[in-house]
Amino acid sequence: MSIDKEQDEQNTDAGKDLLKKGRGGLFGRLFGRRSKSEEEVEGESGVEAELSGEDLESAEPTVLVSDGPPSKALVVEDADAVFPEKESQLLSQDAGGNNVETPVTAELQEAGQLESNDQDLMPEKKERRGLFSRLKQGLAKTRNQFVGTLDNLFYGDKEIDEEFLEELEEILLTSDLGVKTSYRLFSQIEEKVSHKELENPTHLRDFLQSEIGAILSKAESPWEIDKKPYVIMTIGVNGVGKTTTIGKLASIFTKQKKKVVLGAADTFRAAAVEQLTVWAERAKVPIIKQNMGADPAAVAFDTVQSAIKREADIVIIDTAGRLHTKVNLMDELKKIQRVIDKALPGAPHEVLLVLDANTGQNAITQAQMFHEAIGVTGLVMTKLDGTAKGGVIVGVCDELEIPVRYVGIGESIEDLRAFDASDFVNALFDKV
């Protein structure tokens, strides 16, 4: 069983055990309790030294040519030339260090695009209806689990009495909203009920929708890409969909007529570089990479330097998945962050944390620890279409108050969509 899953189950089991002890002190005991895994990551590993000035100079990439010695970094120079529509060739190295051409035969096709049969609608309305339909469909499991359970509680002619509140308390606690967020919402409900401001379950449903909308609206912030090149460093644990998210972002930015450069600084995971290379081909953007096991900080430095020379608009750097409870692995990310700043003072301009909604409340712990160690400036929540734990986005937004840039509700590029709090809440509560 994975560490993420164990922590998630422990969070839920602990909450249910405390629930049995009585409603009065439940949230009081849970609120303020910190697990050991939530303590601040302190110190830096002594084994990892930063690149020296000499190292940085030697790490500067040069363009690969067939008759010259290869540079330290492998550079895909011209996306249009290297990635033709029919047959593509990538430069790589054989065991002897010689440049070879490897054919790329995978022809990826974008899938999942919904087409409207209603010819009377304007294109803008058809597109928006399609986007909302995909969002609503993607949140179906979360809606059935959370809102569906609430509606079952509210159904019929009921009074908001002590038994009703106990059931509501349990629903909130087990909904993956997070303990602190559930506590705050429930305290507000209790206060309004005591003052006779909430007497009808229907009004209570509207109140919850309004409060959740207010929480999410704070995380809806325009992404101002005001530097050139604008450097995005992506972080997150293994398996959250980080590399795929980078590829989709590259395609989105390219469609916005921006020049994008990718950096394959995940040099530890098998096939990570190859996976990002395929996405670079798909988006028709250049990629900076080295062989497996290379220093990821050197790749990050090369990428930024290359982007400056190319006058690129955006740089997106992939990093290896880090278990948020391992201090030495987090220190490697800090090293990459420092080296990027040496390559371009003030960079990275965005530290983008990718979270998997399937991890439930453990995603809140991940976000807290990455934020304490690295300083997260933006979030992407993936796999909302495959889980009933999508309510975790509310807890993350409430506790960290970090902008949510994109949410993933499917496999296609169109299903990585800019976060819109109003659309999200309406889709979650099944209102158009």
N, C-alpha and C positions, 0 to 999 in steps of 0.2 A: 504494500500500500504506500502511495507517495506521501511525502511529508505534508504537502499542501492539503491532501484529502484528510490525513489524520488530524491536522490542526482544525480543519473545517468541522469535522465530526465532533472533536472535543469541545469546540465553541458551542455547538448546538446542544450536545448532551449536558454540558455544564449549565446552560440556560434552562433546560427542562428540569434538571434536578432542583435548581433554586426555585423554579416555579411552584413545585410541589410544597414548598415550605410556607406558602401564603403570599398573597398579593401585596400586602402592606410594605414589606421591606425588600421586595424583589429587585427593583431597579436601583434602589439605594445601595444594595450589596454589589450589583453588577457594575453600576456606574462608578468609575474611579479605580476599579480593579485592573491591574496591568499584568499581563503574562510576561514571563521572562523574555519571550521572543520579541516583545514590543519595546524592550529597553533600547535606549539609543546606542547605535553602533559607534564605538569609541576607538580612537587610536588608529594608526596606520601600520601596516606590516613592514617590518624592517628588511625583509628579503627582496622587496621590489624597489629598485632604484629607478629614478626617472632617466629618460634619455639625456645624455650630455649634449652640449652644443655641437661637439664633433659628430655624435650619433645622428643628431637631427640633420646636420648638413649632408651626411652621407646617405641619409634616408630619402633625400629629394629624388623624385622619380624622373626618369628620362624615357622618351618614347622608344618602344621596342622596334627594332628593325631586323630584317632577316639576316643581314650580313654583319651585324655588330654584336658586342657582348650585351647580355641582358642586364637591365638595371635591377635594383633590389626589389622594386615593385613592378608588377605586371600591369600595364595600362592598356585598356581598350581605348584607342585614340579617337577615331571618328565613328560615331554611332551609325551614321547613315551608310558609310562605306563598309563597316564591319558587319552590320546587320541588314543585308538586303532582304527583300520580301520573300524570295524563293529559297535561296541557299545562303547560309551564313557561315563565316569562318572566324574562329576565335584563336588568338595567339596564346600558346601555353608552352610549358617546358617539359622535355622528356627527362629520364633519369640522369642523363649526362649533362643537363643544363642547357641543351640546345633548343632553340625556338622551333616549334612545330605548329602546324595548323590543324585544328580539330574541327571537323564539321559539326555544326549545330543543326540537327534535323527536326527538333521538336517545334511543331507549329501550333502555338497555343491560341485558342480561340476564346474570346470573351463570351461567358455564358450568363444565363440568368436574366437577361434583359426582357422586361415585360413590355409587350406591345398592346396598345389599346385598339380595340376594334371600333371605337366610337369616333367616327369621322367628323362629327359635328363639334367636338371639343377643340378649342385652340391648342396648339402644341404645348404652350406653357402649362395649361391646365391639365393636359394629358400627362405630361411629365411629372407634375406635382402629385397627381392622383396615383401614378405608378409608384412614386417614391413612398408616399404614405401607406399604400397597400403593402409594399414590401416591409416597411417598418412595423406595421400592425401584425403582419404574418410572422415576422421575426420575433416579436414579443409575445406570441401566442402562449407559450408555455409559462412564462412569467405571469402573464395576465390571468391564466386559468388557476395558477397556484395561489397567487396573492389576492388579486381583485376578486377572483371567483370565490375564494374562501370567505372574503369579507361580505360579498353579496349573499352568500348562504346564511351568514350570521344576521344580516340586515333584513332578510326576506320575511315578509309577513308583518302582522300587527304586533310589534314588540315594544317594550319599554326599556329605556336605558337604565337598568338597575345594576346592583353589585354583581350578579351572576353574568349579565351581559358584558360588563367591563372586564371581568376575569377572562372570558373567552376572547375578547378583543385583545387583551394584553398578551395572551398566548400566541395569537395570530401574528401580532407585530413582532414578537420576540423570535419567532421561527421563520420570518419572512425574508431573512438575509438583509434587512435594512441596516443592521448593525445595532448593538446594544445601546450606544449613546443616542443614536437617532430615534430608536424606538422609545427610549426613556423620555426624550424631549417631547415627542408627539403625544405619548400617552399622558404625560403631565399636563399638557395643554388641554387635552380632551377632558381629563378629570376636573380641571379648573372650570371649564366652560359648562360642564354638566352640573357642577355644584352651584353655579350661578344661574342655572336654568337657561343658559344660552344655547345649549344643545339638548333637545328633548326628543328629536325624531331621528331614527337611524339613517333616513335619507339625507338629512342635513349633515349627519356625521360623515357619510361617504363623501359629500361635497367638500367638507372641511379637510378631510385627508387628501383629496385630490388637489385642493388649493395649496395646502402646506407643502406637499411633495413638489408641486410645480414651483413654489417659491424657492425651495432648496436647489432644484435643478437650474433655475433661471440664473442663480449666482454663478454657476459653472459655465454659462453660455457667454463666451467672450470672443470678440473678433480676433482672429489670428493675424496680427500685424507683422508681416514679413518686410521689415524696413531696413535691412542691412543687405549688402551684396559683397561676397556671397553670404547667405543666411545659412548658418550651420545648425543642423538638427542631429543631436546624438540620441539614439534610441536605446532604451534599456528595458529589462524585464527578465523574469525567470524563463527557463526552458519550456517550450511547448505552448506559449501564449499566442503565437502567431506573429512574432516580431518581424521576421524576414518577409513574410507575405504582406504585412501591413506596409513595410517600406516599399515593396514593389508596387503596391496599389497607389501609395502616395506619389511615387515617381510618375506614374501614368496620369494621375489627376493634375499634378503640377505641369506636366508636359502639355496637356490639353489646354492649360491656361497660358501657353506660349512662354513658359519659363524654362531656362536652361538648367538642367539638373545633372549632378554628378553623384554617383553612389560610391561608398567606401565599404569594402568587405572586411571589417575588423573583427569578425567572428572567425578566428583562425583555429579554433579548438574543436568545434562540432563537425563531425564528418558530414561532408556534402553541403555545408552551409554556404561556402563560396560558390559552389556550382548552382545552388538554388537561387542565390541572389543574381548570378550571371544570367540565368534564364529570365528573371524578371527584368534585368537591364535590357536584354534583347527585346522583350515584349514591349517595354516602354520606349525603346530606341534611345537609350541614354548611355554615356560612357561609365565604366566602372573601374575603380582602382583596387587591385588585389595583390596578395602575395601567396606563397605556398602555405600549406597546412603547418601549424606550429610556429609561424612567424610571430614577431612581437606585434600585438594589435595596436599599440600606441604608435608604432612606426607607420602602420597602414593608415591610421587616422591622420597623422602628420602629412604623409604623402597625398592623401585625398584633398585636404584643405589647400595645400600648396598647388596642386594641379588645378583645382577649381579657381584659384586666384588667377592663374595664368590663362585659363580658358575664359575668364570673365563670366563665370557661371552665376546664376541667380541663387540656386539652392544646392546645398550639400546635405546628403542624408547618410549618416554613418551607422552601420549595423555593429552591434557588440554581442559578445557571447552571453548566453543566458547565465544569470547569477542567482544562486540560492541566497535569498535575502538574509538568512541566518548565519551565513559564513562571512566573517569579517575580512579574511584575506582576499576573497573573491570580490568583495565590495571595494577593497583598496585598489584592485586592478582597474576598476571603473574610474576611481578618483585620479589614478595616474593618466588614463586616457584623456580625462577631462582637462588635466593640467597641460598635457602635451598639445591638445587642440588650441588652448589659450596661447601657447608659445608660437604656434603656427599662425594664429590670427588673434591678436589681443581682443578680449571681449567675447570670444567664442568658447563653447557653443552657445548660440543664442536661444536655443530651445533644448531642454532635456525632456524627451518625450517618453513617458512610461506606458508600456503596453500591458494591460491587465486582461485576464481571461475570466469572463463572467461565470464560468463553470465552477470556479474555486469558491464562490460564495463569500462568506464573511472573511475568509482568509485573504481575499484580495485587499481588504481594508488594512490588514496587518502588513501585507507586502508594500502597499502604497505609503504607509507611515514610515516604514524602515528605509525604503529607498529615498523618501523625501528627506529624512533626517541625515542620511549619509551623503547623498549626491545633490539634493536640491531640485526636485521635480518642478517643471514649469508648465507641463501639459500632459493630458491623459488621452489614451485611446482604449476603449472598452470593446473587446472582441467577443465573438461567439455568443452574442445575445440570442441568436436564433436557435441555439441547441440546448438551452438550459432553462430551468424554472427558477433560477437564482438571480435573475436580472435586477432584482431590487437592490442588489449590492451597490449599484451605481449611485443610488440615493445616499447610502451611508458614506461612500467615498467622497462624494461632493460635499456632504454636510460636515464631515470631520476635517477634511483637508482644505476645502475651498480652493481647489486648483482647477483651472479651466479644462473642460472636456473638449478636445479638438474634433475627434471622430468616434463613431460607434460602428461596429461591424455586425451586420445582420444577415450575412450570407457569404457565398463563395466568390461571387463576381465582383469586379471593380465597382460597379454601381451600388453594391451593398456595403461598401465602406463609405459612409455618408457623414457630412458635417453635422455636428450635434446641434439639434434644435429642441430646446426644452419644451416648448409648447406642443410640438408634434409628438415628442416622446411621451409626455403625460397623456395626451389625448389617445394615442395608440395603446398605452398601458391600461387606461381606464375605459377603453372601447368607446370613445366618443369622437365623432368627426367634426 
